[in-house]
Amino acid sequence: MKLILRPAVADDLDALDRLHTLSMRPHVEKIYQWDDSFFRRTFDPSLIRVIVVDGCDVGMLSVTEEDGVVLLRQ
């Protein structure tokens, strides 16, 4: 199995939005009202790496640093 992280690009928006909805909606809805447009409004490909396994996009990772704190966002 070959795993790589590649930078996200604008063309990844639709696929990553679907992934975000499938993976996060059930959990978010337990606490908040789901906002269908949130991911699209906040999508910044420069902050996202796409997880690729054996040539197939399978996930995403977003890690940022703010005020000396590392945040795992996705």
C-alpha positions, 0 to 999 in steps of 0.5 A: 500500500502506497500512501501520499499526501498531496496538496488540495486544489480548487478542483477537489472542492466537490469531492472533499465536500462530499467526503466532509458531509459523509464523515462529519454530518452524523457527528455535527448533527448531535451537537449543532444544526448542519450547515450544507454550505459551511465547507464550501464557504470555508474551503481553502485548498492551501490548508488541505492535503488530500490523502491518496492510497494506491492512487485513490483519493481517500481522505483529507488532512488539515493542520494549522498553527495558531498562536503556537498551538497546532490544530488538527482541523480535519 
